[in-house]
Amino acid sequence: MPGLPAPGLSPMSAPYWRAAGERRLLIQRCGDCGTHRHPPTPACYACGSLAIDWDEVAGTGRVYSFVWTHRPVVEFFENLGVYNVAVIELGGTEGEPVRILSRVNGVDRDSLVVGLEVRVDFDPIDDEIALPVFVPLP
Ligand SMILES: [Zn+2]
């Protein structure tokens, strides 16, 4: 999506954004106990370890929550009209559920519902990074 505002990359978040640029969804995982966590943080909430791994996940999940936005807070989104912001709960992770704040493309007010099964897709931001978004499973 040309013109999509870029996130601020930090040493902690850069692997997530750069993998998305390669159309891969990486979720941070504890290097000691294996607990997944998102957004990326320096320490594991389960065991306190500072050992960080990254795990490429399948990127399938379900809509946990969503809202339709009528008044965008970022100027870029004004061109989208009314759009959704959704929380996606990923499948196949360890520990507390991993939830990603994103959006679901290819849905309307009737088809976007809590529990909708989705898979990850990627909206390129520039040549290096992309925004993980979601689309309904067929
Ligand atoms: Zn841990």
Residues whose N, C-alpha, C, O or C-beta is under 5 A from the ligand:
A	BS01	ZN	C30 D32 C33 G34 T35 C44 A46 C47 G48 S49
